Amino acid sequence: MSRIAVVGAGMAGLAAALFCARRGHEVTLLERDAAAPPDGAGADRWFTDWHRPGLPQGRHSHKFLARSCRVLAEEAPDVLDDLVAAGAVRVPVSRLHTGPPPVDEFALAARRLMHEAVLRRAVGREPTVRLRPGATARALVTGSPDGGVPTVDGVRLDSGEVVSADLVVDAAGRHARLLDSIDVRRPPALVHPCGFVYLTRHYRLRPGAELPPLDRPLAMSLGYAATLAFPADNGTFSLSVTLSDQDELRHALRRPATWDRFIAAVPHTHRWARRGVPQGPVRTMSGIANRWQRMHDDDGPALAGLVLLGDAALQTNPTYGRGVSIAFLHAQQLARTLDTAGDPGSAAFTDAFEAWTARNLGVWYRTQVTADTAGLRRMAAGLRGQPPPVSDDPFARFMAGMEVLAGRDEVVARALGRMAHLLITPAQLLGDRDVVRRVTGFLDGRTVTDDAVEGPARREFEAIVAA
């Protein structure tokens, strides 16, 4: 049994605490936000009344991909049951699937704070977890080196108190700063800006209304912008828009009236918005990047006794919804490494965990950077009112054909959904001969374009804003 100090009680930190505690480890969970989910409340009050200043993305759109559900099914099936009981909805990975989703291939539609509140309550029931809200970890406490590698023995809080631990887990999210508190060799982070700002508004279904069928893509590119729809729990949903962070009009949609005009002008979002009533303001998020902070390089591990988890280690474009699944996978592997890699305070433990991260999660960073590089080119062309550039990348052409074919071929739709939900990697997708045969046959002599996009052109968007 090990003593684990987890910094940050977001999704990654909660999952790490839960999975480690259920293997018998003692966990101290440090969370700087003092407020807890309102007692005796349901999903609506968790969403509206839970004060989470340390979680700026808490009231933005979220997708809980099938991979996150699979990890919960393996580690904490009771939490999955609690989420559904609280109003989360099971959604199949294939948009052509009808009937109940397969038992191991479903995502959950839910608001972020609802999901987090249910998970936090499960953590609170674990006898070996001590949850400390309002406790801010300010600095790492170092100890004797392990074979020349500096080690971490705990964390110092704002109050001056030292929380000793065999292993410190930094799960403080994309703004994690604990590493800055000590002078240690740190491999440079890989950073690739996503190049957009993110705007979100939530809605509640009108009485008697139902969500639109989910047999169409939930994201639509307009060139200069993209619109996204997210079903959620208890008769709610959200709509999001991304605009280039170079767009002079990127803040215009913060005005509710302008937002409503634009959403109504895009058929993709209008079919959702007309069924709902807006709930709250238009929220924005910026400074978004793909980022991978490694703790291991050619010289070996930079530090022992500390691991980075979830967004503190690896974050990707939020519009793909991979963050929670990556965090849950990471937390599950942390718990498994505690079972197999010996002393958690050793350099060997850090080495094993970092190696697994690079092998199994690095692929999602690399593929996201490739996709976003192409997306930045499309958005730049859209700002100029030009058609999107034609990619000469064979994989990009294959994926474009797959997206179109997935609208009528269940085999292709399921394969595309499984990759989108992190159940298979791109390499495994390309290893499916039946899928490759179907897509290449469809593409034979055909050029896939964005001609079918419906929505205002750039000049029409500018007129909407000016109005």
C-alpha positions as CSV (number, residue, x, y, z in Angstrom):
1,M,0.0,0.0,0.0
2,S,1.4,3.4,-1.0
3,R,0.6,7.0,0.1
4,I,-0.5,9.0,-2.9
5,A,-0.9,12.8,-3.0
6,V,-3.1,13.9,-5.9
7,V,-3.1,17.6,-6.8
8,G,-6.3,18.6,-8.5
9,A,-9.8,17.1,-8.1
10,G,-10.9,17.5,-11.7
11,M,-11.7,14.5,-13.8
12,A,-8.1,13.2,-13.9
13,G,-7.5,13.7,-10.2
14,L,-10.8,12.1,-9.2
15,A,-10.3,9.1,-11.4
16,A,-6.7,8.6,-10.1
17,A,-8.0,8.8,-6.5
18,L,-10.8,6.4,-7.1
19,F,-8.8,3.8,-9.1
20,C,-5.9,3.9,-6.7
21,A,-8.1,3.7,-3.6
22,R,-9.9,0.7,-4.9
23,R,-6.6,-1.0,-5.1
24,G,-6.0,-0.3,-1.4
25,H,-3.8,2.8,-1.6
26,E,-4.1,5.8,0.7
27,V,-4.9,8.9,-1.2
28,T,-4.8,12.6,-0.2
29,L,-6.7,14.6,-2.8
30,L,-5.9,18.3,-2.8
31,E,-8.2,20.7,-4.5
32,R,-7.8,24.5,-4.4
33,D,-11.5,25.3,-5.1
34,A,-13.2,25.2,-1.8
35,A,-16.8,24.7,-2.9
36,A,-18.3,21.2,-3.2
37,P,-21.3,20.1,-5.3
38,P,-24.4,21.3,-3.5
39,D,-25.7,18.7,-1.1
40,G,-28.9,16.9,-2.0
41,A,-28.9,18.6,-5.4
42,G,-29.4,17.1,-8.9
43,A,-27.7,17.7,-12.2
44,D,-29.3,21.2,-12.8
45,R,-28.1,22.7,-9.5
46,W,-24.7,21.0,-9.9
47,F,-24.4,22.8,-13.2
48,T,-25.7,26.2,-12.2
49,D,-24.6,26.5,-8.5
50,W,-21.3,24.7,-8.1
51,H,-18.6,27.4,-8.0
52,R,-15.5,26.1,-9.8
53,P,-13.2,29.0,-10.7
54,G,-10.3,26.6,-11.2
55,L,-12.2,24.9,-14.0
56,P,-12.9,27.4,-16.7
57,Q,-14.0,24.7,-19.1
58,G,-16.6,23.4,-16.7
59,R,-19.6,25.0,-18.4
60,H,-18.4,24.5,-21.9
61,S,-19.5,21.6,-24.2
62,H,-18.2,18.2,-23.4
63,K,-18.2,14.7,-24.9
64,F,-17.6,11.6,-22.8
65,L,-16.3,9.2,-25.4
66,A,-16.8,5.5,-25.3
67,R,-13.2,4.9,-24.1
68,S,-13.9,6.8,-20.9
69,C,-17.0,4.7,-20.4
70,R,-15.1,1.5,-21.0
71,V,-12.5,2.5,-18.4
72,L,-15.3,3.2,-15.9
73,A,-16.9,-0.1,-16.7
74,E,-13.6,-1.8,-15.9
75,E,-12.7,0.2,-12.8
76,A,-15.9,1.5,-11.3
77,P,-19.1,0.2,-13.0
78,D,-21.1,1.6,-10.1
79,V,-20.2,5.1,-11.2
80,L,-21.5,4.4,-14.7
81,D,-24.8,3.3,-13.1
82,D,-24.9,6.5,-11.0
83,L,-24.3,8.7,-14.0
84,V,-27.2,7.1,-15.9
85,A,-29.4,7.3,-12.8
86,A,-28.5,11.1,-12.6
87,G,-29.7,11.6,-16.2
88,A,-26.7,10.9,-18.5
89,V,-27.7,9.3,-21.8
90,R,-26.0,6.4,-23.5
91,V,-25.1,7.2,-27.2
92,P,-23.8,4.6,-29.7
93,V,-20.4,5.3,-31.3
94,S,-21.9,4.8,-34.8
95,R,-24.3,7.4,-35.9
96,L,-26.1,4.8,-38.1
97,H,-26.7,2.4,-35.2
98,T,-30.3,2.0,-34.2
99,G,-31.6,0.5,-30.9
100,P,-29.7,0.2,-27.6
101,P,-26.0,0.8,-28.0
102,P,-23.6,-2.2,-27.8
103,V,-22.6,-2.9,-24.2
104,D,-19.0,-1.8,-24.7
105,E,-19.4,0.8,-27.5
106,F,-21.4,3.7,-26.1
107,A,-20.5,7.2,-25.0
108,L,-22.3,9.3,-22.4
109,A,-24.1,12.6,-23.2
110,A,-23.8,14.8,-20.1
111,R,-22.8,18.2,-18.8
112,R,-19.3,18.3,-17.4
113,L,-20.2,19.4,-13.9
114,M,-22.9,16.8,-13.6
115,H,-20.4,14.0,-14.5
116,E,-17.8,15.4,-12.2
117,A,-20.2,15.7,-9.3
118,V,-21.2,12.1,-9.6
119,L,-17.6,11.0,-9.8
120,R,-16.6,13.2,-6.8
121,R,-19.4,11.7,-4.7
122,A,-18.1,8.2,-5.5
123,V,-14.6,9.3,-4.4
124,G,-16.0,10.7,-1.2
125,R,-17.3,7.3,-0.3
126,E,-13.9,5.6,-0.4
127,P,-12.6,5.1,3.1
128,T,-8.9,5.5,2.1
129,V,-9.4,8.8,0.3
130,R,-9.0,12.1,2.2
131,L,-10.5,14.9,0.1
132,R,-9.2,18.3,1.1
133,P,-11.1,21.2,-0.7
134,G,-9.6,24.6,-0.4
135,A,-6.1,23.2,-0.1
136,T,-3.7,24.8,-2.6
137,A,-0.4,22.9,-3.4
138,R,2.2,25.6,-3.7
139,A,5.5,23.7,-4.1
140,L,7.1,20.3,-4.4
141,V,9.2,19.0,-1.5
142,T,12.3,17.2,-2.7
143,G,14.3,14.5,-1.0
144,S,17.4,12.3,-1.6
145,P,18.2,11.6,-5.2
146,D,17.6,8.1,-6.7
147,G,20.6,7.2,-8.7
148,G,21.3,10.8,-9.5
149,V,17.7,11.6,-10.3
150,P,16.0,14.2,-8.0
151,T,13.1,12.8,-6.1
152,V,9.9,14.4,-4.7
153,D,8.7,13.4,-1.2
154,G,5.5,15.5,-1.0
155,V,4.0,18.9,-1.5
156,R,3.9,22.1,0.5
157,L,0.5,23.9,0.8
158,D,-0.2,27.6,1.0
159,S,-0.6,27.2,4.7
160,G,3.0,25.9,5.0
161,E,1.8,22.4,5.8
162,V,3.7,19.6,4.1
163,V,1.8,16.6,2.8
164,S,4.2,13.7,2.6
165,A,3.7,11.0,0.0
166,D,5.4,8.1,-1.7
167,L,4.1,9.5,-5.0
168,V,2.8,13.0,-6.0
169,V,0.4,13.1,-8.9
170,D,0.1,16.4,-10.6
171,A,-3.5,16.4,-12.0
172,A,-3.9,20.2,-11.9
173,G,-4.9,20.5,-15.6
174,R,-3.6,22.6,-18.4
175,H,-2.4,25.4,-16.1
176,A,-0.4,23.0,-13.8
177,R,2.6,24.9,-12.3
178,L,4.0,22.6,-9.7
179,L,7.1,21.9,-11.7
180,D,8.0,25.6,-11.7
181,S,8.5,25.4,-7.9
182,I,11.8,23.5,-8.1
183,D,15.0,23.8,-10.2
184,V,15.2,20.6,-12.1
185,R,16.0,19.6,-15.7
186,R,12.8,19.5,-17.6
187,P,12.4,18.2,-21.1
188,P,10.9,21.0,-23.3
189,A,7.2,20.7,-23.8
190,L,5.8,20.0,-27.2
191,V,3.3,22.8,-28.0
192,H,1.1,23.4,-31.0
193,P,-1.5,26.1,-30.8
194,C,-5.0,25.1,-32.0
195,G,-5.5,28.6,-33.4
196,F,-9.1,29.2,-32.4
197,V,-11.4,30.6,-29.6
198,Y,-14.3,28.5,-28.3
199,L,-17.8,29.8,-27.6
200,T,-20.5,27.8,-26.0
201,R,-24.2,28.2,-25.0
202,H,-26.4,25.7,-23.2
203,Y,-30.0,25.0,-23.9
204,R,-33.0,23.2,-22.4
205,L,-35.4,21.4,-24.6
206,R,-38.8,23.0,-25.0
207,P,-41.8,21.1,-23.5
208,G,-42.6,18.2,-25.8
209,A,-39.5,18.6,-27.9
210,E,-36.9,15.9,-28.5
211,L,-33.3,16.1,-29.5
212,P,-32.6,15.9,-33.3
213,P,-31.6,12.5,-34.6
214,L,-27.9,11.8,-34.1
215,D,-27.5,10.3,-37.6
216,R,-25.7,13.3,-39.0
217,P,-22.2,14.7,-38.1
218,L,-22.4,16.8,-34.9
219,A,-19.7,19.2,-36.3
220,M,-19.8,21.4,-39.4
221,S,-17.1,23.5,-40.9
222,L,-17.9,26.8,-42.6
223,G,-14.3,27.5,-43.5
224,Y,-13.9,30.6,-41.4
225,A,-15.7,28.9,-38.4
226,A,-17.0,25.6,-37.2
227,T,-20.2,24.8,-35.4
228,L,-20.7,21.9,-33.0
229,A,-23.7,20.3,-31.3
230,F,-23.5,18.3,-28.1
231,P,-26.4,16.3,-26.6
232,A,-26.4,16.3,-22.8
233,D,-28.3,15.0,-19.7
234,N,-31.8,15.7,-18.5
235,G,-33.2,17.3,-21.6
236,T,-30.3,19.7,-22.2
237,F,-27.8,20.2,-24.9
238,S,-25.1,22.8,-25.9
239,L,-24.0,24.4,-29.1
240,S,-20.4,25.6,-29.7
241,V,-18.7,27.7,-32.3
242,T,-15.0,28.0,-33.0
243,L,-13.4,31.0,-34.7
244,S,-9.8,31.8,-35.6
245,D,-7.9,33.6,-32.8
246,Q,-6.8,35.9,-35.7
247,D,-10.4,36.8,-36.6
248,E,-11.2,40.4,-35.8
249,L,-14.8,39.4,-35.2
250,R,-14.0,36.5,-32.8
251,H,-15.6,38.3,-29.8
252,A,-18.8,39.4,-31.6
253,L,-20.7,36.2,-30.9
254,R,-20.5,36.8,-27.2
255,R,-23.5,39.1,-27.6
256,P,-26.6,36.8,-27.2
257,A,-28.6,38.5,-29.9
258,T,-25.7,38.1,-32.4
259,W,-25.2,34.5,-31.3
260,D,-28.9,33.8,-31.9
261,R,-28.8,35.3,-35.4
262,F,-25.7,33.3,-36.4
263,I,-27.0,30.0,-34.9
264,A,-30.3,30.5,-36.8
265,A,-28.4,31.1,-40.0
266,V,-26.6,27.8,-39.9
267,P,-29.0,24.9,-40.7
268,H,-26.8,22.5,-38.7
269,T,-27.3,24.4,-35.5
270,H,-30.7,25.9,-36.2
271,R,-32.3,22.4,-36.1
272,W,-31.0,22.1,-32.6
273,A,-31.6,25.7,-31.3
274,R,-35.2,25.8,-32.4
275,R,-36.0,22.9,-30.1
276,G,-34.5,24.6,-27.0
277,V,-34.5,27.6,-24.8
278,P,-31.1,29.2,-24.0
279,Q,-29.8,28.7,-20.5
280,G,-27.3,31.3,-19.4
281,P,-24.8,33.4,-21.3
282,V,-22.5,32.7,-24.2
283,R,-19.2,31.5,-22.6
284,T,-15.8,31.8,-24.2
285,M,-12.4,30.1,-23.8
286,S,-9.1,30.9,-25.5
287,G,-5.4,30.1,-25.3
288,I,-6.1,26.6,-26.5
289,A,-3.2,24.4,-27.6
290,N,-2.1,20.8,-28.0
291,R,0.6,20.4,-25.4
292,W,2.7,17.5,-24.2
293,Q,4.9,17.9,-21.2
294,R,7.2,15.0,-20.9
295,M,9.1,13.9,-17.8
296,H,11.5,11.7,-19.7
297,D,14.0,12.3,-22.5
298,D,17.2,10.7,-24.0
299,D,18.9,11.2,-20.6
300,G,16.2,9.3,-18.7
301,P,13.6,10.5,-16.2
302,A,14.0,14.1,-15.1
303,L,12.4,13.5,-11.7
304,A,11.3,10.6,-9.5
305,G,8.3,10.5,-7.1
306,L,6.2,12.7,-9.4
307,V,4.0,11.9,-12.4
308,L,1.9,14.3,-14.6
309,L,-1.6,13.1,-15.3
310,G,-4.3,14.1,-17.8
311,D,-4.1,17.6,-19.1
312,A,-1.1,18.3,-16.9
313,A,0.8,15.9,-19.1
314,L,-1.0,15.9,-22.5
315,Q,-3.8,18.0,-23.7
316,T,-5.5,18.1,-27.2
317,N,-8.0,20.1,-29.1
318,P,-11.1,20.1,-27.0
319,T,-13.5,20.0,-29.9
320,Y,-12.6,16.3,-30.3
321,G,-13.6,15.6,-26.7
322,R,-10.6,13.4,-26.0
323,G,-9.6,15.0,-22.7
324,V,-11.6,12.9,-20.2
325,S,-10.9,9.6,-22.0
326,I,-7.2,10.3,-22.1
327,A,-7.3,11.3,-18.4
328,F,-9.2,8.1,-17.4
329,L,-6.8,5.9,-19.4
330,H,-3.9,7.7,-17.8
331,A,-5.4,7.2,-14.3
332,Q,-6.1,3.6,-14.9
333,Q,-2.5,3.0,-16.0
334,L,-1.2,4.8,-13.0
335,A,-3.2,2.4,-10.7
336,R,-1.9,-0.5,-12.7
337,T,1.7,0.7,-12.6
338,L,1.4,0.9,-8.8
339,D,0.6,-2.8,-8.9
340,T,3.6,-3.8,-11.1
341,A,6.4,-1.3,-11.0
342,G,7.7,-1.4,-7.4
343,D,8.5,1.6,-5.4
344,P,6.4,4.6,-6.7
345,G,9.1,7.0,-5.5
346,S,11.8,5.4,-7.7
347,A,13.1,6.6,-11.0
348,A,12.1,3.1,-12.4
349,F,8.5,3.8,-11.6
350,T,8.6,7.2,-13.4
351,D,10.3,5.6,-16.3
352,A,7.7,2.8,-16.7
353,F,4.8,5.3,-16.5
354,E,6.3,7.7,-19.0
355,A,7.1,4.9,-21.4
356,W,3.5,3.8,-21.4
357,T,2.3,7.4,-21.9
358,A,4.5,7.9,-24.9
359,R,3.4,4.5,-26.5
360,N,-0.3,4.7,-25.8
361,L,-1.2,8.4,-25.6
362,G,1.4,10.1,-27.8
363,V,-0.4,8.9,-30.9
364,W,-3.4,11.1,-30.0
365,Y,-1.2,14.2,-29.6
366,R,0.5,13.5,-33.0
367,T,-2.7,12.9,-34.9
368,Q,-4.3,15.9,-33.4
369,V,-1.4,18.2,-34.4
370,T,-1.7,16.9,-38.0
371,A,-5.4,17.5,-38.1
372,D,-5.1,21.0,-36.6
373,T,-2.3,22.0,-39.0
374,A,-4.7,21.3,-41.8
375,G,-7.6,23.0,-39.9
376,L,-5.5,26.2,-39.5
377,R,-5.0,26.3,-43.2
378,R,-8.7,25.9,-43.9
379,M,-9.6,28.6,-41.4
380,A,-7.0,31.0,-42.8
381,A,-8.5,30.5,-46.3
382,G,-12.0,30.9,-44.9
383,L,-11.1,34.3,-43.3
384,R,-10.0,35.4,-46.8
385,G,-13.3,34.2,-48.3
386,Q,-11.4,31.5,-50.3
387,P,-12.3,27.8,-50.7
388,P,-10.4,25.4,-48.5
389,P,-7.0,24.2,-49.8
390,V,-7.0,20.8,-51.3
391,S,-4.8,18.4,-49.2
392,D,-2.3,16.1,-51.0
393,D,-2.1,14.0,-47.8
394,P,-3.3,10.4,-48.7
395,F,-4.6,9.8,-45.1
396,A,-6.5,13.2,-45.1
397,R,-8.1,12.2,-48.4
398,F,-8.9,8.7,-47.0
399,M,-10.5,10.3,-43.9
400,A,-12.5,12.8,-45.9
401,G,-13.9,9.9,-48.0
402,M,-14.6,7.9,-44.8
403,E,-16.6,10.8,-43.3
404,V,-18.9,10.9,-46.4
405,L,-19.3,7.2,-46.7
406,A,-20.0,6.9,-43.0
407,G,-23.4,8.5,-43.7
408,R,-24.7,5.4,-45.4
409,D,-22.3,2.5,-44.7
410,E,-22.7,1.0,-41.2
411,V,-19.4,-0.9,-41.3
412,V,-17.5,2.3,-42.1
413,A,-19.6,4.4,-39.7
414,R,-18.8,2.0,-36.8
415,A,-15.1,2.0,-37.7
416,L,-14.9,5.7,-37.9
417,G,-16.9,6.0,-34.6
418,R,-14.6,3.5,-32.8
419,M,-11.5,5.6,-33.8
420,A,-13.2,8.9,-32.9
421,H,-14.0,7.4,-29.5
422,L,-10.4,6.1,-28.9
423,L,-11.4,2.5,-29.0
424,I,-8.9,1.9,-31.9
425,T,-5.9,3.8,-33.1
426,P,-5.5,5.2,-36.7
427,A,-3.1,2.4,-37.4
428,Q,-5.6,-0.2,-36.3
429,L,-8.3,1.5,-38.5
430,L,-6.0,1.2,-41.5
431,G,-5.3,-2.4,-40.7
432,D,-9.0,-3.3,-41.2
433,R,-9.0,-4.6,-44.8
434,D,-12.8,-4.5,-45.2
435,V,-13.0,-0.8,-44.2
436,V,-10.1,0.2,-46.4
437,R,-11.6,-1.7,-49.3
438,R,-14.9,0.1,-48.9
439,V,-13.4,3.5,-48.6
440,T,-10.9,3.2,-51.4
441,G,-13.6,1.8,-53.7
442,F,-15.8,4.8,-52.9
443,L,-12.9,7.2,-53.6
444,D,-11.9,5.6,-56.9
445,G,-12.0,8.5,-59.3
446,R,-14.0,10.7,-56.9
447,T,-12.9,14.1,-55.4
448,V,-14.4,14.8,-52.0
449,T,-15.1,18.5,-51.5
450,D,-16.9,20.8,-49.0
451,D,-19.4,21.8,-51.6
452,A,-22.3,20.5,-49.5
453,V,-21.7,22.8,-46.6
454,E,-24.7,24.8,-45.7
455,G,-24.5,28.1,-43.9
456,P,-23.5,31.7,-44.3
457,A,-20.4,32.6,-46.3
458,R,-17.9,34.9,-44.7
459,R,-19.4,38.1,-46.0
460,E,-22.9,36.9,-44.8
461,F,-21.3,36.3,-41.4
462,E,-19.9,39.8,-41.4
463,A,-23.4,41.1,-42.2
464,I,-24.9,39.1,-39.3
465,V,-22.4,40.6,-36.9
466,A,-22.9,44.2,-38.3
467,A,-26.6,43.9,-37.8
